[in-house]
Amino acid sequence: MSLEQSLEFCRADECLEVTPKNVRIRKVLLDANERAKARSRAKNA
C-alpha cells in the first residue's frame, strides 16, 4: 500500500509507522487487554 492508501485504510485506534523502505499500520495500544480497557473507558465516557 502507498502512504495515501494506508492513511485511508487506517482506523482511529491505529497509527502508521513510516520508514524509508516500509509503511506499516499498527495498533496504538499493542496489548490486547489495554485495548479492551480503552474501549470500555471510551464507551462509558
Secondary structure, DSSP 8 states (H G I E B T S, - for coil): --HHHHHHH--TTEEEEE-SS-EEEEESS-SHHHHHHHHHHHHH-
